[in-house]
Amino acid sequence: MARALVIGGSVGGLMAGNLLRKAGWDVTIFERARGDLATRGAGLGVSRELAEVLQRCGARFDGTGGAPNRGYVWMERDGSLAFEHPRENITSAWQRVYKPLREITPPEIYRQGKNLLRVEQDGQSVTAIFEDGTRESGDLLVAADGVYSTVRAQYLPDVEPHYVNYVAWRGIVEEADIPAWAREAIAGYVVNCFPEGEQLLTMAVPGADEDIRPGHRRFYAIWYRPAKGDRLREMFTDASGKHHGIAIPPPLIQQHFIDEVRRDAPVRLPPAAAEVIKAAPTLLLQAISDMESPQLVFGRVAIMGDAAFIARPHSAAGVSKAALDAACLADELSRHGSIDAALTSYNALRLEFGRSLVAHARYLGAYLEGVDETRDPRKIIEDYGAPHLLHDVPLPAEQ
Ligand SMILES: Cc1cc2nc3c(=O)[nH]c(=O)nc-3n(C[C@H](O)[C@H](O)[C@H](O)COP(=O)(O)OP(=O)(O)OC[C@H]3O[C@@H](n4cnc5c(N)ncnc54)[C@H](O)[C@@H]3O)c2cc1C
């Protein structure tokens, strides 16, 4: 039986691992982190493609996997709606995808605390070398090790995320913790707000125990704000003076930056959206970047998911792209007689998709870079996500 080594046990690695396992491969998934990853993440755009791949994996995910929305709206500072774009969709949470994938993954093939250091290969087989001194060999290595991929750094050392001069603040709050008038104002829609040069989105997502009933959901907000130069450096520097590049661990964000966001919310946002920022117990900071790999296959190594491409979050497609990468890899391996021919095909197909996604997300974010300040928010709302590449999940029929 052919053996696949999957590096990275997040959603991308879990989907690839499970699809290959179903196709008859001997699969082992190696994840650096210990413990449960389900506490990670927050709001997530769900596509029909993602739902289909999850079902193919055997993971439970249906119309109840996310909170239903009737469309996207532009809410003005005074709370009035300037524009409504009807487009049914569901919004979910990262753990709502991760947890069902973990449930279907046999524990004996999921190894945690395994930090990959480097890869060696000889044309027929590939070997993963881990920090704990162990080595594992197989016929194929799938690199699903995320944006700071060790595997990509080995084969494409010059490809790195490129910061695009704005950050995102993310917060999530229990529905019960915001006033009823605010919930009523924002529920049922993906709400967009456009303070000058900035953008905030808020949406309902499943609550504890995956509950999507009104009153039991959560509200998630993501606020894009420009940041450059010394101010940017300071934002990613902790209280001890240590600078963290463009990825600072949440507990190390200096409190005065969080206080500033909370102070600005009622001044710059519609009152209902400001309530989400105000009540969110923590605010996370993320530097927004683009990244494109010029090649996805290196001998018997295939890179996928965030390791391969980073599209800005406006595409709402990170997890869907990882799902389609995983499905394409499994399909090409089943379709072709040889692993090498399958990987050549995977490389061509997924390069094209990844490039289109990054380009579309760049277009959606151009307003935030000040490139196109006159862009009409209506157009941004209509083009939100990647509607030319992915399909919305139909809402379940009314009971
Ligand atoms: C903490 C976190 C929170 C996220 N939250 C959201 C969200 O709220 N909404 C959203 O749309 N998207 C979110 N994403 C991004 C989204 O998960 C990705 O776009 C998408 O899932 C692609 O995932 P991936 O599996 O390719 O990479 P990732 O999800 O980044 O996973 C990579 C995995 O590889 C592991 N790894 C890295 N290096 C090594 C190594 N050397 N050896 C072994 N293992 C390694 C990491 O620990 C990680 O588990 C989040 C990602 C992370 C990591």
The ligand as a Gaussian input file, in Angstrom:
#p B3LYP/6-31G(d) Opt

LIG

0 1
 C       -4.780000      29.578000      14.603000
 C       -5.551000      29.668000      13.317000
 C       -6.803000      30.297000      13.304000
 C       -7.517000      30.425000      12.105000
 N       -8.733000      31.028000      12.131000
 C       -9.446000      31.144000      10.991000
 C      -10.733000      31.709000      10.996000
 O      -11.241000      32.083000      12.019000
 N      -11.392000      31.851000       9.822000
 C      -10.853000      31.427000       8.646000
 O      -11.497000      31.551000       7.582000
 N       -9.634000      30.873000       8.601000
 C       -8.917000      30.738000       9.745000
 N       -7.679000      30.192000       9.726000
 C       -7.084000      29.922000       8.459000
 C       -7.654000      28.734000       7.888000
 O       -7.674000      27.718000       8.843000
 C       -6.790000      28.409000       6.676000
 O       -6.979000      29.318000       5.640000
 C       -7.154000      27.104000       6.082000
 O       -7.680000      26.301000       7.036000
 C       -5.984000      26.419000       5.481000
 O       -5.505000      25.647000       6.511000
 P       -4.234000      24.771000       6.428000
 O       -4.590000      23.476000       7.041000
 O       -3.660000      24.847000       5.071000
 O       -3.247000      25.600000       7.375000
 P       -3.360000      25.943000       8.910000
 O       -4.759000      25.930000       9.391000
 O       -2.541000      27.143000       9.137000
 O       -2.637000      24.703000       9.596000
 C       -1.269000      24.406000       9.471000
 C       -0.959000      23.385000      10.518000
 O        0.376000      22.922000      10.330000
 C        1.007000      22.838000      11.578000
 N        2.440000      22.979000      11.336000
 C        3.089000      24.110000      10.961000
 N        4.395000      23.864000      10.810000
 C        4.587000      22.562000      11.104000
 C        5.747000      21.720000      11.128000
 N        6.967000      22.187000      10.835000
 N        5.583000      20.412000      11.473000
 C        4.345000      19.928000      11.771000
 N        3.222000      20.688000      11.777000
 C        3.335000      21.989000      11.429000
 C        0.421000      23.967000      12.391000
 O        0.549000      23.763000      13.779000
 C       -1.032000      23.953000      11.929000
 O       -1.855000      23.142000      12.721000
 C       -6.955000      29.965000      10.897000
 C       -5.713000      29.321000      10.920000
 C       -5.022000      29.148000      12.135000
 C       -3.691000      28.414000      12.179000

